[in-house]
Amino acid sequence: MINPNCTDYILEIPATTKFDNLAADLRLYINSMGCEWPVSPAINTHAVNGKMLIQPRLQVFLLQFQLETLFNAYNLDWKVLFIRSAYKIKKIIKGKDSFGNDIIDYDYEITKAADRNYLLPYIDDIIVSADINGNIVTRPMTMADTIYLSMYAGTDVIIL
């Protein structure tokens, strides 16, 4: 059975942050929430101005203000950029079947939507072309592009 409180986050933290260097009691607290702490920045992103994006997963549901209170207590320069249930738990009625019964589907519960403008500078360039000699041509992402942020295995990407 899935844990309906299991939640995925996108945080902006200093690029030099290492879990093992956090205060011992903070590490204990993070671990007590069943945190899956990422070992690297978010997939297909890079650091900008000394900050990076990470995607931790908690086995408990915390709102933005609860996380920010924790960050402030430890004087951390971290920001919450996105909050989404790790599993599709939001019930959606898509219509009725021929017997008049609801057709039910499920989606992710998004508590804090991602700000496309804010995230765009962190997204890696798009590969426009490549040849057999290894020459690659890239370009930066723009507002006209669809942004896909990979999340954990078994969950859908975030599409911005």
N, C-alpha and C positions, 0 to 999 in steps of 0.2 A: 504494500500500500504506500502511496506517495505521501510525503509530508506537505500539507497545504501551507505550512509556514515557511517552507524552504524558499529563499529569496535570492535573486541575482541582483548585483549592484554594479554600477560603473562609478569608480571614484577617480578623482584627479589628485595625485599625490606627488611630492618631490621625487624626481627621477632617481635620487640617491637613496631612497628609502629601502631598507632591508628589514625583513620581518625579525630576524635574529637580533637586530640592533634596537628594536623597540623595548620600552621598559618591560621588565619581567612580569609585573602585574597586568599590564596591558596585553601582553602575549597570552597570559593565562585567561584573561577575560575573552579575548578573541577566540581562543581555542574552545572555551566553554560554550560558545555559541555554535560549535560545530563548523567553524569557518574552514572553507577550502580556499586557502590563500594562494594566489597565483605566483608562480616563480618568475614571471616575466611580464612585461607590458602586454596590454590587450593585443590580440592578433590583428595584423595589418595596421598597426599604429606605430607612431614614433614619438619621442619626447619633443616638447616644444617649450622653450624658455625655462628649461630645468624642471618641467613637470611631465608626468606620464599618466596614462590611463591604465587602471587595473580593473579586473572583474572578479571580485571575491564573491563567494556564495556562502550564505549563512543558513543554518538550519532553523533559525528563528526569524520572525518578521520584525524589522525595526523601521520606523518612519524616519524621514529625513532629519527632523528636529532631534530625534533620539540619537542618531549617529553624530550629528553636529555637536550635541552636548558632550558625547564621549570624546570627540576630537578636541573640543575646547578644554576639557578637563586635563588633557595631556599636552595642551599647547601645540597641537598638530595642525599644519597648514594643509588640510585635506578638504576636498569638496565632494558632495554627493551629486552626481550628474544624472543618474538613472536608477530607478527601482522597478523591478518586475518579478512577479512570481516565477519560480523556477519551472513550474509545471502549468499546464493549461487547466486552471481551476475556475475561471470565470464562465458561468453558464450563459449561453446565448441561445435564444429561441429563433430559429431560422425560418420558421413558417409552420405549416400544418401538413400532415400527411393526408391521404385520401379518407382516413377514418376520423379526422378532426383532432388527432393527437399532435402535440407539439413535436417538431423536429428540433432536437437539441444538439448543439455543438458546444465546444469549450474553447476558450482562448486564454492567453496570459492576462493576468491582472496587472496593469501598469499603474503604479502609485505615483511615480515621478517620470514624466516623459523626458526623453533626451532632447536637448537643444541642438538642432542641426548646425546652426551658425557657430556655436561654441565648440562643437566636436570636429568640425571640418578641418581645421589646421592640424589636428592629430592624425588624420587618416593618411595612410601611405599613398604615394602616387599610383596612378593607373598605368599598366603596361599597354601601350598603344600598338607596338609591333616588336617582333623579335625575329632574328634570322638564325640560320644553322651555325653561324660563326660566333654566336653568343652576343651579338650586338642588340641591345635592348633600348627602345625608345619609350620614355614615360612622360606623363604630364600630371600636374597636380589635380586633385579632385576639385570640382566646382559645385556651385549651388544647383547646376543643371543635372548633375550626376545623381544616380541613386546610390546611397551609401549602405553597405551591408557590414554590420558589425557582428562577427562570430561570437557566440556565447559558448556555453559548455556543451560537450557531446550529448546528443539526445534532445537538445532544445533548439528551437528555431533561431535564426539570426534576427538581429534588430534591423529593420529596414527604415531608413530615414529619407 
